[in-house]
Amino acid sequence: MKKTTIMTEGTIWKKMLFFAIPLIMGNLFQQLYNTVDSIIVGNYVGSKALAAVGASGAVVNLLVGFFVGASAGGGIIISQFFGAQDKEGLHKAVHTTVAISIVAGIVLTTAGILLAPVILRAMGTPAELFQDAVVYLRIFFAGIVFSAIYNMAAGILNAVGNSKRSLIYLIIAAIANIFLDLLFVVVLKMGIAGAAFATVISMFISSVLIFLFLTRTDEIYHVRIRDIRFYDKLLGRIIRVGFPTGIQNIVISVAHVFVQSAVNSFGSVVMAGYAAYLRIDGFNLLPVMSIAMAASTFTGQNIGAGKLERVKKGMFTSAAMGIVYAVASGILLMLFAPQVIGVFTSDREVVECGIYLMRFFCPFYWGIAILHILAGTMRGAGKTKEAMFIFLISLCLFRIIWIGVAMAVKHSVDLLMMVYPTSWFLGAALSILYIWKGNWNSPVSGGT
């Protein structure tokens, strides 16, 4: 198996496509963790339990987002060191990133377990769903350190162009998750707690496998346990690059919490329909997010190598790939919405709600494709602060203002859900404006 992808030479679209395919597959199997939970919980426990899983998901994204984003700063620095073939800088960046992820995972586990009830109350989670949501959330956070380690390791591999290795471990973990879900929920009747335990055990499996690989490989990005520490100069640089991405993930999740709180006011049917739609939405956006990750790695390596004209060509190529996919997938999901939503629940009202939401959003997916792919390019160039401000304005502040005004004007699902496409196109417009005018393609890796 080829262990790295050199993205500083060769045909651009082929490099991006073949790098993105394992990312798409890997993200697909990662989505299976929660989606299998939803399918089995919805069909074997009930629609209220499905709604509880959906309410918990908003909180998970909020708390996990910051630490995953902050660790991503290491991936950006690593990709630029790799493009420049700076072995010493790469070694220090890898080990500093590992140290950050371990500390972040421990902090997140502790905070998540303690704060789960407080956050769910603040979100206005209905009383009949509250206890199940707390149980699911606490079990999930008990194992979130494994997710932090896996995402850190996968980020290192992606930064050097090895997107296949993490896919292998995710496939193994996803198969284990399906088996454990069936065992705990269907056979042992453990309910929503069983689904959460299945997810945690699966995360443990993937994290152990990928970390062992990093410690045993003979590639230049290998990990030595004794070298795991914070290297001062790189720690500050990784935080400066990664912190804005962490804040970006936080602000997106904060906005989702506001939306989820507004959705909660419409009752358990709309909550369950919205939860089912979000699962499909997560799958549908995987190729877009994977192309954005490919654009980030491509940009980082080529900036490190000083090939700035190739960076611009890669940006246009990746954006075109994302738009074509978004339009095609939107058409297919509109046509097959009943069959897709029906996988999650047999409750007629919930299915009808999910179908409506899917057909409402699908025509606008190309807007979010532009936004995320251009943001991926900016992050690869180390311009994470600029990307953060674009996301803060469009996907957080704008959404919060919209929700406040919309709910005051009319308590309507239609009016509430318009917040998504309008914010996507606002963010896309701001990204295009920055790329057009900004001096964004200069390296941030520097010395060590």
C-alpha positions as a LaTeX table, in Angstrom:
\begin{tabular}{lrrr}
\hline
Residue & $x$ (\AA) & $y$ (\AA) & $z$ (\AA) \\
\hline
Met1 & 0.00 & 0.00 & 0.00 \\
Lys2 & 1.30 & 3.44 & $-0.94$ \\
Lys3 & 1.77 & 5.25 & 2.35 \\
Thr4 & 1.75 & 8.88 & 1.16 \\
Thr5 & 0.39 & 10.95 & $-1.72$ \\
Ile6 & 2.64 & 13.66 & $-3.13$ \\
Met7 & 0.17 & 16.33 & $-4.26$ \\
Thr8 & 2.78 & 18.78 & $-5.53$ \\
Glu9 & 2.99 & 17.10 & $-8.94$ \\
Gly10 & 0.75 & 15.26 & $-11.38$ \\
Thr11 & $-2.77$ & 15.85 & $-12.75$ \\
Ile12 & $-4.68$ & 17.90 & $-10.19$ \\
Trp13 & $-8.17$ & 16.41 & $-10.49$ \\
Lys14 & $-6.81$ & 12.86 & $-10.39$ \\
Lys15 & $-4.70$ & 13.58 & $-7.30$ \\
Met16 & $-7.68$ & 15.11 & $-5.53$ \\
Leu17 & $-10.16$ & 12.44 & $-6.59$ \\
Phe18 & $-8.02$ & 9.46 & $-5.61$ \\
Phe19 & $-7.10$ & 11.13 & $-2.33$ \\
Ala20 & $-10.73$ & 12.06 & $-1.62$ \\
Ile21 & $-12.24$ & 8.62 & $-2.31$ \\
Pro22 & $-10.78$ & 6.96 & 0.82 \\
Leu23 & $-11.77$ & 10.08 & 2.79 \\
Ile24 & $-15.34$ & 9.73 & 1.53 \\
Met25 & $-15.40$ & 6.06 & 2.45 \\
Gly26 & $-13.81$ & 6.77 & 5.83 \\
Asn27 & $-16.28$ & 9.54 & 6.63 \\
Leu28 & $-19.08$ & 7.25 & 5.47 \\
Phe29 & $-18.13$ & 4.59 & 7.98 \\
Gln30 & $-17.63$ & 7.21 & 10.69 \\
Gln31 & $-21.17$ & 8.44 & 10.07 \\
Leu32 & $-22.33$ & 4.84 & 10.45 \\
Tyr33 & $-21.50$ & 5.01 & 14.17 \\
Asn34 & $-24.40$ & 7.33 & 14.95 \\
Thr35 & $-26.60$ & 6.41 & 11.99 \\
Val36 & $-26.77$ & 2.73 & 12.87 \\
Asp37 & $-27.67$ & 3.82 & 16.40 \\
Ser38 & $-30.50$ & 5.91 & 14.96 \\
Ile39 & $-31.84$ & 3.18 & 12.67 \\
Ile40 & $-31.84$ & 0.52 & 15.38 \\
Val41 & $-33.07$ & 2.84 & 18.13 \\
Gly42 & $-35.83$ & 4.24 & 15.90 \\
Asn43 & $-37.06$ & 0.79 & 14.87 \\
Tyr44 & $-36.53$ & $-1.21$ & 18.07 \\
Val45 & $-36.88$ & 1.36 & 20.86 \\
Gly46 & $-39.17$ & 4.02 & 19.37 \\
Ser47 & $-39.43$ & 7.48 & 17.81 \\
Lys48 & $-39.05$ & 9.26 & 21.17 \\
Ala49 & $-35.75$ & 7.50 & 21.76 \\
Leu50 & $-34.69$ & 8.51 & 18.23 \\
Ala51 & $-35.52$ & 12.12 & 19.08 \\
Ala52 & $-33.42$ & 11.83 & 22.25 \\
Val53 & $-30.43$ & 10.64 & 20.20 \\
Gly54 & $-30.95$ & 13.62 & 17.87 \\
Ala55 & $-31.03$ & 16.09 & 20.76 \\
Ser56 & $-27.84$ & 14.55 & 22.17 \\
Gly57 & $-26.12$ & 14.87 & 18.80 \\
Ala58 & $-26.29$ & 18.66 & 18.86 \\
Val59 & $-24.46$ & 18.72 & 22.20 \\
Val60 & $-21.84$ & 16.21 & 21.05 \\
Asn61 & $-21.04$ & 18.36 & 18.03 \\
Leu62 & $-20.76$ & 21.47 & 20.20 \\
Leu63 & $-18.21$ & 20.09 & 22.67 \\
Val64 & $-16.28$ & 17.84 & 20.31 \\
Gly65 & $-16.04$ & 20.47 & 17.59 \\
Phe66 & $-13.63$ & 22.74 & 19.40 \\
Phe67 & $-11.06$ & 20.08 & 20.24 \\
Val68 & $-11.22$ & 18.37 & 16.85 \\
Gly69 & $-10.78$ & 21.74 & 15.15 \\
Ala70 & $-7.95$ & 22.80 & 17.45 \\
Ser71 & $-6.09$ & 19.56 & 16.73 \\
Ala72 & $-6.63$ & 20.18 & 12.99 \\
Gly73 & $-4.10$ & 22.98 & 13.29 \\
Gly74 & $-1.48$ & 20.27 & 13.56 \\
Gly75 & $-2.60$ & 18.75 & 10.27 \\
Ile76 & $-2.19$ & 22.07 & 8.46 \\
Ile77 & 1.32 & 22.58 & 9.82 \\
Ile78 & 2.21 & 18.93 & 9.12 \\
Ser79 & 1.07 & 19.15 & 5.48 \\
Gln80 & 3.22 & 22.23 & 4.90 \\
Phe81 & 6.28 & 20.62 & 6.53 \\
Phe82 & 5.66 & 17.51 & 4.42 \\
Gly83 & 5.41 & 19.56 & 1.22 \\
Ala84 & 8.70 & 21.26 & 2.12 \\
Gln85 & 10.24 & 17.87 & 3.12 \\
Asp86 & 11.28 & 19.31 & 6.52 \\
Lys87 & 11.73 & 16.08 & 8.54 \\
Glu88 & 12.60 & 17.71 & 11.86 \\
Gly89 & 9.68 & 20.11 & 11.71 \\
Leu90 & 7.34 & 17.28 & 10.71 \\
His91 & 8.49 & 15.11 & 13.64 \\
Lys92 & 7.92 & 17.87 & 16.19 \\
Ala93 & 4.55 & 18.84 & 14.70 \\
Val94 & 3.32 & 15.22 & 14.78 \\
His95 & 4.24 & 14.71 & 18.44 \\
Thr96 & 2.86 & 18.06 & 19.56 \\
Thr97 & $-0.43$ & 17.25 & 17.81 \\
Val98 & $-0.60$ & 13.87 & 19.58 \\
Ala99 & $-0.04$ & 15.55 & 22.96 \\
Ile100 & $-2.77$ & 18.13 & 22.27 \\
Ser101 & $-5.30$ & 15.44 & 21.34 \\
Ile102 & $-4.67$ & 13.34 & 24.46 \\
Val103 & $-5.04$ & 16.30 & 26.82 \\
Ala104 & $-8.08$ & 17.59 & 24.93 \\
Gly105 & $-9.76$ & 14.19 & 25.02 \\
Ile106 & $-9.37$ & 13.87 & 28.79 \\
Val107 & $-10.71$ & 17.39 & 29.38 \\
Leu108 & $-13.65$ & 16.83 & 27.04 \\
Thr109 & $-14.58$ & 13.51 & 28.66 \\
Thr110 & $-14.68$ & 15.05 & 32.13 \\
Ala111 & $-16.57$ & 18.18 & 31.07 \\
Gly112 & $-19.08$ & 16.25 & 28.97 \\
Ile113 & $-20.05$ & 13.83 & 31.74 \\
Leu114 & $-20.47$ & 16.62 & 34.31 \\
Leu115 & $-22.30$ & 19.13 & 32.12 \\
Ala116 & $-24.63$ & 16.87 & 30.11 \\
Pro117 & $-27.81$ & 17.54 & 32.18 \\
Val118 & $-27.14$ & 21.28 & 32.40 \\
Ile119 & $-26.70$ & 21.67 & 28.64 \\
Leu120 & $-29.74$ & 19.55 & 27.76 \\
Arg121 & $-31.90$ & 21.65 & 30.11 \\
Ala122 & $-30.57$ & 24.85 & 28.56 \\
Met123 & $-31.57$ & 23.52 & 25.14 \\
Gly124 & $-35.15$ & 23.01 & 26.31 \\
Thr125 & $-35.11$ & 19.25 & 25.76 \\
Pro126 & $-38.67$ & 17.98 & 26.40 \\
Ala127 & $-39.21$ & 16.24 & 29.74 \\
Glu128 & $-40.22$ & 12.94 & 28.15 \\
Leu129 & $-36.87$ & 12.79 & 26.28 \\
Phe130 & $-34.58$ & 14.26 & 28.92 \\
Gln131 & $-33.49$ & 11.15 & 30.82 \\
Asp132 & $-32.73$ & 9.12 & 27.69 \\
Ala133 & $-30.76$ & 12.03 & 26.23 \\
Val134 & $-28.67$ & 12.36 & 29.42 \\
Val135 & $-27.91$ & 8.61 & 29.46 \\
Tyr136 & $-26.84$ & 8.56 & 25.81 \\
Leu137 & $-24.75$ & 11.71 & 26.13 \\
Arg138 & $-22.88$ & 10.65 & 29.27 \\
Ile139 & $-21.96$ & 7.24 & 27.90 \\
Phe140 & $-20.83$ & 8.81 & 24.63 \\
Phe141 & $-18.61$ & 11.31 & 26.42 \\
Ala142 & $-17.10$ & 8.59 & 28.60 \\
Gly143 & $-15.37$ & 7.35 & 25.46 \\
Ile144 & $-14.79$ & 10.61 & 23.60 \\
Val145 & $-11.06$ & 10.48 & 24.36 \\
Phe146 & $-10.90$ & 7.57 & 21.89 \\
Ser147 & $-12.54$ & 9.73 & 19.23 \\
Ala148 & $-10.02$ & 12.51 & 19.93 \\
Ile149 & $-7.09$ & 10.10 & 19.48 \\
Tyr150 & $-8.52$ & 8.58 & 16.30 \\
Asn151 & $-9.26$ & 11.96 & 14.68 \\
Met152 & $-5.78$ & 13.22 & 15.60 \\
Ala153 & $-4.11$ & 10.18 & 14.04 \\
Ala154 & $-6.30$ & 10.30 & 10.94 \\
Gly155 & $-5.48$ & 14.00 & 10.58 \\
Ile156 & $-1.75$ & 13.22 & 10.60 \\
Leu157 & $-2.18$ & 10.55 & 7.93 \\
Asn158 & $-4.38$ & 12.80 & 5.79 \\
Ala159 & $-1.83$ & 15.62 & 6.02 \\
Val160 & 0.82 & 13.43 & 4.40 \\
Gly161 & $-1.60$ & 12.06 & 1.81 \\
Asn162 & $-2.26$ & 8.64 & 3.37 \\
Ser163 & $-6.05$ & 8.59 & 3.39 \\
Lys164 & $-6.35$ & 4.81 & 2.92 \\
Arg165 & $-4.98$ & 3.57 & 6.23 \\
Ser166 & $-7.59$ & 5.28 & 8.44 \\
Leu167 & $-10.31$ & 3.90 & 6.13 \\
Ile168 & $-9.28$ & 0.33 & 6.94 \\
Tyr169 & $-9.62$ & 0.88 & 10.68 \\
Leu170 & $-12.95$ & 2.68 & 10.31 \\
Ile171 & $-14.39$ & $-0.21$ & 8.32 \\
Ile172 & $-13.39$ & $-2.59$ & 11.11 \\
Ala173 & $-14.89$ & $-0.29$ & 13.75 \\
Ala174 & $-18.12$ & 0.23 & 11.79 \\
Ile175 & $-18.66$ & $-3.52$ & 11.42 \\
Ala176 & $-18.06$ & $-3.91$ & 15.15 \\
Asn177 & $-20.55$ & $-1.10$ & 15.84 \\
Ile178 & $-23.30$ & $-2.77$ & 13.82 \\
Phe179 & $-22.73$ & $-6.10$ & 15.55 \\
Leu180 & $-22.68$ & $-4.50$ & 19.02 \\
Asp181 & $-25.79$ & $-2.41$ & 18.29 \\
Leu182 & $-27.72$ & $-5.54$ & 17.35 \\
Leu183 & $-26.38$ & $-7.38$ & 20.41 \\
Phe184 & $-26.99$ & $-4.64$ & 23.00 \\
Val185 & $-30.26$ & $-3.15$ & 21.67 \\
Val186 & $-32.06$ & $-5.98$ & 19.86 \\
Val187 & $-30.87$ & $-9.06$ & 21.79 \\
Leu188 & $-30.05$ & $-7.75$ & 25.28 \\
Lys189 & $-32.77$ & $-5.01$ & 25.23 \\
Met190 & $-30.43$ & $-2.37$ & 26.70 \\
Gly191 & $-32.26$ & 0.46 & 24.92 \\
Ile192 & $-30.60$ & 3.78 & 24.20 \\
Ala193 & $-27.73$ & 2.97 & 26.60 \\
Gly194 & $-26.87$ & $-0.09$ & 24.51 \\
Ala195 & $-26.57$ & 2.03 & 21.37 \\
Ala196 & $-24.24$ & 4.45 & 23.16 \\
Phe197 & $-22.05$ & 1.63 & 24.53 \\
Ala198 & $-21.77$ & 0.14 & 21.03 \\
Thr199 & $-20.52$ & 3.46 & 19.68 \\
Val200 & $-17.96$ & 3.93 & 22.46 \\
Ile201 & $-16.52$ & 0.42 & 22.07 \\
Ser202 & $-16.24$ & 0.94 & 18.31 \\
Met203 & $-14.40$ & 4.25 & 18.84 \\
Phe204 & $-12.01$ & 2.45 & 21.17 \\
Ile205 & $-11.24$ & $-0.18$ & 18.52 \\
Ser206 & $-10.48$ & 2.37 & 15.79 \\
Ser207 & $-8.33$ & 4.55 & 18.06 \\
Val208 & $-6.18$ & 1.64 & 19.27 \\
Leu209 & $-5.61$ & 0.30 & 15.75 \\
Ile210 & $-4.61$ & 3.63 & 14.20 \\
Phe211 & $-2.39$ & 4.68 & 17.11 \\
Leu212 & $-0.56$ & 1.35 & 17.01 \\
Phe213 & 0.05 & 1.88 & 13.29 \\
Leu214 & 1.59 & 5.31 & 13.92 \\
Thr215 & 3.95 & 3.88 & 16.54 \\
Arg216 & 5.04 & 0.96 & 14.34 \\
Thr217 & 5.38 & 2.51 & 10.87 \\
Asp218 & 8.86 & 3.38 & 9.58 \\
Glu219 & 7.61 & 6.44 & 7.66 \\
Ile220 & 8.83 & 9.96 & 8.54 \\
Tyr221 & 5.55 & 10.67 & 10.36 \\
His222 & 5.91 & 7.77 & 12.83 \\
Val223 & 5.20 & 8.37 & 16.52 \\
Arg224 & 7.65 & 7.63 & 19.35 \\
Ile225 & 5.93 & 7.44 & 22.73 \\
Arg226 & 8.90 & 9.03 & 24.50 \\
Asp227 & 8.81 & 12.04 & 22.14 \\
Ile228 & 5.15 & 12.93 & 22.80 \\
Arg229 & 5.24 & 16.38 & 24.33 \\
Phe230 & 4.54 & 20.03 & 23.64 \\
Tyr231 & 7.34 & 21.55 & 21.55 \\
Asp232 & 7.12 & 25.22 & 22.51 \\
Lys233 & 7.46 & 26.96 & 19.15 \\
Leu234 & 5.21 & 24.49 & 17.37 \\
Leu235 & 2.65 & 24.39 & 20.18 \\
Gly236 & 2.05 & 28.11 & 19.81 \\
Arg237 & 1.91 & 27.88 & 16.02 \\
Ile238 & $-0.49$ & 24.93 & 16.04 \\
Ile239 & $-2.75$ & 26.70 & 18.53 \\
Arg240 & $-2.72$ & 29.91 & 16.46 \\
Val241 & $-3.70$ & 27.95 & 13.36 \\
Gly242 & $-5.96$ & 25.38 & 15.04 \\
Phe243 & $-7.73$ & 27.56 & 17.61 \\
Pro244 & $-9.74$ & 29.49 & 14.99 \\
Thr245 & $-10.84$ & 26.20 & 13.41 \\
Gly246 & $-11.92$ & 24.97 & 16.84 \\
Ile247 & $-13.87$ & 28.19 & 17.39 \\
Gln248 & $-15.32$ & 27.79 & 13.90 \\
Asn249 & $-16.63$ & 24.34 & 14.80 \\
Ile250 & $-17.96$ & 25.70 & 18.07 \\
Val251 & $-19.89$ & 28.54 & 16.43 \\
Ile252 & $-21.44$ & 26.16 & 13.90 \\
Ser253 & $-22.46$ & 23.85 & 16.73 \\
Val254 & $-23.78$ & 26.77 & 18.80 \\
Ala255 & $-25.99$ & 27.72 & 15.88 \\
His256 & $-27.15$ & 24.09 & 15.59 \\
Val257 & $-28.05$ & 24.15 & 19.28 \\
Phe258 & $-30.19$ & 27.25 & 18.69 \\
Val259 & $-31.86$ & 25.54 & 15.72 \\
Gln260 & $-32.36$ & 22.35 & 17.74 \\
Ser261 & $-33.91$ & 24.36 & 20.58 \\
Ala262 & $-36.33$ & 25.96 & 18.11 \\
Val263 & $-37.11$ & 22.55 & 16.58 \\
Asn264 & $-37.81$ & 21.20 & 20.07 \\
Ser265 & $-40.67$ & 23.71 & 20.39 \\
Phe266 & $-42.56$ & 21.89 & 17.62 \\
Gly267 & $-42.74$ & 18.59 & 19.55 \\
Ser268 & $-41.38$ & 15.06 & 19.25 \\
Val269 & $-42.66$ & 14.34 & 15.71 \\
Val270 & $-40.78$ & 17.26 & 14.16 \\
Met271 & $-37.77$ & 16.49 & 16.37 \\
Ala272 & $-37.66$ & 12.88 & 15.14 \\
Gly273 & $-38.19$ & 13.90 & 11.50 \\
Tyr274 & $-35.45$ & 16.50 & 11.78 \\
Ala275 & $-33.11$ & 13.96 & 13.43 \\
Ala276 & $-33.73$ & 11.47 & 10.60 \\
Tyr277 & $-33.11$ & 14.15 & 7.97 \\
Leu278 & $-29.86$ & 15.22 & 9.66 \\
Arg279 & $-28.55$ & 11.66 & 9.45 \\
Ile280 & $-29.14$ & 11.62 & 5.69 \\
Asp281 & $-27.76$ & 15.13 & 5.37 \\
Gly282 & $-24.61$ & 13.99 & 7.16 \\
Phe283 & $-24.13$ & 11.18 & 4.65 \\
Asn284 & $-24.90$ & 13.36 & 1.65 \\
Leu285 & $-22.35$ & 15.99 & 2.61 \\
Leu286 & $-19.55$ & 13.46 & 3.13 \\
Pro287 & $-18.16$ & 13.81 & $-0.41$ \\
Val288 & $-18.28$ & 17.61 & $-0.14$ \\
Met289 & $-16.44$ & 17.56 & 3.20 \\
Ser290 & $-13.95$ & 15.03 & 1.83 \\
Ile291 & $-13.23$ & 17.19 & $-1.22$ \\
Ala292 & $-12.74$ & 20.12 & 1.17 \\
Met293 & $-10.26$ & 18.03 & 3.18 \\
Ala294 & $-8.47$ & 17.07 & $-0.04$ \\
Ala295 & $-8.33$ & 20.76 & $-1.01$ \\
Ser296 & $-6.84$ & 21.58 & 2.39 \\
Thr297 & $-4.10$ & 18.93 & 2.12 \\
Phe298 & $-3.44$ & 19.85 & $-1.52$ \\
Thr299 & $-3.11$ & 23.53 & $-0.61$ \\
Gly300 & $-0.88$ & 22.86 & 2.40 \\
Gln301 & 1.56 & 20.62 & 0.51 \\
Asn302 & 1.80 & 22.94 & $-2.49$ \\
Ile303 & 2.27 & 26.07 & $-0.41$ \\
Gly304 & 5.01 & 24.26 & 1.51 \\
Ala305 & 6.63 & 23.42 & $-1.85$ \\
Gly306 & 6.21 & 27.01 & $-3.07$ \\
Lys307 & 3.87 & 26.09 & $-5.97$ \\
Leu308 & 1.35 & 28.92 & $-5.61$ \\
Glu309 & $-0.08$ & 28.80 & $-9.14$ \\
Arg310 & $-0.89$ & 25.11 & $-8.64$ \\
Val311 & $-2.73$ & 26.07 & $-5.43$ \\
Lys312 & $-5.10$ & 28.33 & $-7.40$ \\
Lys313 & $-5.75$ & 25.64 & $-10.01$ \\
Gly314 & $-6.50$ & 23.16 & $-7.24$ \\
Met315 & $-9.01$ & 25.53 & $-5.66$ \\
Phe316 & $-11.03$ & 25.88 & $-8.88$ \\
Thr317 & $-10.84$ & 22.15 & $-9.59$ \\
Ser318 & $-12.08$ & 21.15 & $-6.14$ \\
Ala319 & $-14.91$ & 23.72 & $-6.22$ \\
Ala320 & $-16.12$ & 22.39 & $-9.58$ \\
Met321 & $-16.05$ & 18.81 & $-8.28$ \\
Gly322 & $-18.10$ & 19.83 & $-5.23$ \\
Ile323 & $-20.76$ & 21.70 & $-7.21$ \\
Val324 & $-21.29$ & 18.83 & $-9.67$ \\
Tyr325 & $-21.69$ & 16.36 & $-6.82$ \\
Ala326 & $-24.05$ & 18.60 & $-4.82$ \\
Val327 & $-26.43$ & 19.13 & $-7.75$ \\
Ala328 & $-26.50$ & 15.43 & $-8.70$ \\
Ser329 & $-27.00$ & 14.17 & $-5.13$ \\
Gly330 & $-29.72$ & 16.75 & $-4.47$ \\
Ile331 & $-31.74$ & 15.52 & $-7.45$ \\
Leu332 & $-31.41$ & 11.88 & $-6.39$ \\
Leu333 & $-32.42$ & 12.54 & $-2.77$ \\
Met334 & $-35.48$ & 14.51 & $-3.84$ \\
Leu335 & $-36.59$ & 11.58 & $-6.01$ \\
Phe336 & $-35.99$ & 8.86 & $-3.39$ \\
Ala337 & $-36.79$ & 10.78 & $-0.19$ \\
Pro338 & $-39.61$ & 8.41 & 0.98 \\
Gln339 & $-37.43$ & 5.32 & 0.72 \\
Val340 & $-34.43$ & 6.96 & 2.40 \\
Ile341 & $-36.31$ & 8.48 & 5.35 \\
Gly342 & $-38.31$ & 5.26 & 5.78 \\
Val343 & $-35.11$ & 3.45 & 6.77 \\
Phe344 & $-35.05$ & 5.30 & 10.10 \\
Thr345 & $-38.61$ & 4.88 & 11.33 \\
Ser346 & $-42.00$ & 3.46 & 10.38 \\
Asp347 & $-43.92$ & 6.25 & 12.13 \\
Arg348 & $-46.00$ & 7.84 & 9.33 \\
Glu349 & $-45.94$ & 11.39 & 10.69 \\
Val350 & $-42.20$ & 11.31 & 11.30 \\
Val351 & $-41.54$ & 9.95 & 7.79 \\
Glu352 & $-43.68$ & 12.68 & 6.21 \\
Cys353 & $-41.82$ & 15.36 & 8.16 \\
Gly354 & $-38.43$ & 13.96 & 7.14 \\
Ile355 & $-39.44$ & 13.79 & 3.46 \\
Tyr356 & $-40.61$ & 17.41 & 3.54 \\
Leu357 & $-37.35$ & 18.63 & 5.08 \\
Met358 & $-35.21$ & 16.69 & 2.63 \\
Arg359 & $-37.02$ & 18.08 & $-0.42$ \\
Phe360 & $-36.87$ & 21.55 & 1.12 \\
Phe361 & $-33.06$ & 21.58 & 1.43 \\
Cys362 & $-31.78$ & 19.53 & $-1.53$ \\
Pro363 & $-31.99$ & 22.24 & $-4.25$ \\
Phe364 & $-29.61$ & 24.44 & $-2.23$ \\
Tyr365 & $-26.78$ & 21.98 & $-1.52$ \\
Trp366 & $-24.44$ & 23.52 & $-4.09$ \\
Gly367 & $-24.18$ & 26.64 & $-1.89$ \\
Ile368 & $-22.78$ & 24.72 & 1.06 \\
Ala369 & $-20.40$ & 22.89 & $-1.31$ \\
Ile370 & $-18.82$ & 26.18 & $-2.39$ \\
Leu371 & $-18.59$ & 27.41 & 1.21 \\
His372 & $-16.86$ & 24.32 & 2.64 \\
Ile373 & $-14.44$ & 23.74 & $-0.24$ \\
Leu374 & $-13.24$ & 27.35 & $-0.31$ \\
Ala375 & $-12.91$ & 27.22 & 3.49 \\
Gly376 & $-10.85$ & 24.04 & 3.14 \\
Thr377 & $-8.53$ & 25.83 & 0.74 \\
Met378 & $-8.14$ & 28.73 & 3.18 \\
Arg379 & $-7.40$ & 26.36 & 6.07 \\
Gly380 & $-4.74$ & 24.56 & 4.02 \\
Ala381 & $-3.08$ & 27.94 & 3.51 \\
Gly382 & $-3.17$ & 28.53 & 7.26 \\
Lys383 & $-5.81$ & 31.26 & 6.96 \\
Thr384 & $-7.98$ & 29.66 & 9.62 \\
Lys385 & $-8.78$ & 32.97 & 11.32 \\
Glu386 & $-10.31$ & 34.34 & 8.15 \\
Ala387 & $-12.32$ & 31.15 & 7.59 \\
Met388 & $-13.47$ & 31.34 & 11.22 \\
Phe389 & $-14.84$ & 34.87 & 10.79 \\
Ile390 & $-16.73$ & 33.88 & 7.65 \\
Phe391 & $-18.33$ & 30.94 & 9.48 \\
Leu392 & $-18.98$ & 33.08 & 12.56 \\
Ile393 & $-20.88$ & 35.67 & 10.52 \\
Ser394 & $-22.80$ & 33.37 & 8.19 \\
Leu395 & $-23.38$ & 30.11 & 10.08 \\
Cys396 & $-23.66$ & 31.45 & 13.63 \\
Leu397 & $-24.57$ & 35.12 & 14.08 \\
Phe398 & $-26.82$ & 35.25 & 11.03 \\
Arg399 & $-28.59$ & 32.03 & 12.05 \\
Ile400 & $-29.13$ & 33.15 & 15.64 \\
Ile401 & $-30.59$ & 36.47 & 14.49 \\
Trp402 & $-32.78$ & 34.73 & 11.92 \\
Ile403 & $-34.14$ & 32.27 & 14.50 \\
Gly404 & $-34.93$ & 35.05 & 16.98 \\
Val405 & $-36.76$ & 37.12 & 14.39 \\
Ala406 & $-38.46$ & 34.19 & 12.64 \\
Met407 & $-39.85$ & 32.64 & 15.81 \\
Ala408 & $-41.16$ & 36.04 & 16.92 \\
Val409 & $-42.84$ & 36.70 & 13.56 \\
Lys410 & $-44.39$ & 33.25 & 13.03 \\
His411 & $-44.00$ & 29.87 & 14.73 \\
Ser412 & $-43.44$ & 28.07 & 11.43 \\
Val413 & $-41.21$ & 25.15 & 10.44 \\
Asp414 & $-40.84$ & 26.61 & 6.92 \\
Leu415 & $-39.63$ & 29.98 & 8.17 \\
Leu416 & $-37.26$ & 28.36 & 10.67 \\
Met417 & $-35.65$ & 26.03 & 8.11 \\
Met418 & $-34.96$ & 28.82 & 5.60 \\
Val419 & $-32.10$ & 29.75 & 7.94 \\
Tyr420 & $-29.97$ & 26.98 & 6.41 \\
Pro421 & $-29.90$ & 27.82 & 2.67 \\
Thr422 & $-29.70$ & 31.57 & 3.28 \\
Ser423 & $-26.70$ & 31.14 & 5.60 \\
Trp424 & $-24.99$ & 28.77 & 3.13 \\
Phe425 & $-25.13$ & 31.31 & 0.32 \\
Leu426 & $-24.07$ & 34.17 & 2.59 \\
Gly427 & $-20.99$ & 32.17 & 3.63 \\
Ala428 & $-20.21$ & 31.21 & 0.02 \\
Ala429 & $-20.41$ & 34.86 & $-1.07$ \\
Leu430 & $-18.09$ & 35.99 & 1.75 \\
Ser431 & $-15.58$ & 33.22 & 0.90 \\
Ile432 & $-15.50$ & 34.19 & $-2.77$ \\
Leu433 & $-15.02$ & 37.85 & $-1.83$ \\
Tyr434 & $-12.08$ & 37.04 & 0.48 \\
Ile435 & $-10.34$ & 34.72 & $-2.00$ \\
Trp436 & $-10.78$ & 37.32 & $-4.74$ \\
Lys437 & $-9.30$ & 40.16 & $-2.70$ \\
Gly438 & $-7.15$ & 38.52 & 0.01 \\
Asn439 & $-3.44$ & 37.62 & 0.16 \\
Trp440 & $-4.20$ & 34.12 & 1.40 \\
Asn441 & $-1.65$ & 31.75 & $-0.18$ \\
Ser442 & 1.50 & 32.22 & 1.95 \\
Pro443 & 3.04 & 29.50 & 4.22 \\
Val444 & 2.57 & 29.39 & 8.01 \\
Ser445 & 4.80 & 26.40 & 8.94 \\
Gly446 & 7.95 & 28.50 & 9.41 \\
Gly447 & 10.89 & 27.16 & 11.43 \\
Thr448 & 11.02 & 24.84 & 14.43 \\
\hline
\end{tabular}
